[in-house]
Amino acid sequence: MNKAENNNKEVEENKEIPLEESEVSETENPIISIEKERDEWKDKFVRLYSEYENFRKRTAKEKIDISRITTQNVMKDLLSVLDDFDRAAENNLKVDDSKAIKEGMDLIYNKLFKTLESKGLKPMESKGSKFDVDLHDAITNIPAPSKKLKGKVVDVVEKGYYLNDHVLRFAKVVVGQ
């Protein structure tokens, strides 16, 4: 064999050795396997984070849509009451009978109240009940007219309301001491 053939044979043998060493080192080297595992976890994390961000954006949009639709439905129901007020105001200009005006206002009030009640509104019954800081806002304290009214609501300045069994507005009350 001549020198050129020997050199070519050595180069070919040298090329094969590093390939075999690198294959062995990938499976036996813990750093490479840990890096692969890290990359897998990182990919899972990025995907999960993206899913969470999409979920968060979608639920925020749905919440806004629900609020808008609910408000729209309430306003739609209140429009009939507003129409009744318009008709009553127009009719009151032509009528001198205060009894008829009072009856018309009572009808409109009852319609408004029934509409709000159908949406979950319920008035608080506070007068004569024990003062409760979770339901009442004390405007003032006065000497109780009787011993039975001590620590109880003597007068209601502004009614309180529940909306679906949650306090919507606290009742403003006068408390007996």
Residue pairs with C-beta under 8 A, 6 or more apart in sequence:
25 32
26 32
27 33
74 119
77 115
77 118
77 119
78 112
78 115
80 111
80 115
81 108
81 111
81 112
81 115
84 107
84 108
84 111
85 108
88 101
88 104
88 105
88 108
91 104
92 101
92 104
95 101
119 163
120 163
120 164
121 161
121 162
121 163
121 168
122 161
122 162
122 163
122 165
123 159
123 160
123 161
123 162
124 135
124 159
124 160
124 161
124 162
124 171
126 135
126 136
126 153
126 156
126 159
126 160
126 171
126 173
127 153
127 154
127 155
127 156
128 149
128 152
128 153
129 152
129 153
130 151
130 152
130 153
131 138
131 151
131 152
131 153
131 173
131 175
134 167
135 160
135 167
135 170
135 171
136 153
136 160
136 170
136 171
136 172
136 173
136 175
137 170
137 171
137 172
137 173
138 173
138 174
138 175
139 157
139 172
139 173
139 174
140 174
140 175
141 174
141 175
141 176
141 177
142 154
142 174
142 175
142 176
142 177
143 176
143 177
144 150
144 152
144 154
144 176
144 177
145 154
145 176
149 176
150 176
150 177
151 175
151 176
151 177
152 175
152 176
153 171
153 173
153 174
153 175
153 176
154 173
154 174
154 175
154 176
155 173
155 174
156 171
156 172
156 173
156 174
157 172
157 173
157 174
158 169
158 171
158 172
159 169
159 171
160 167
160 168
160 169
160 170
160 171
160 172
161 167
161 168
161 169
162 168
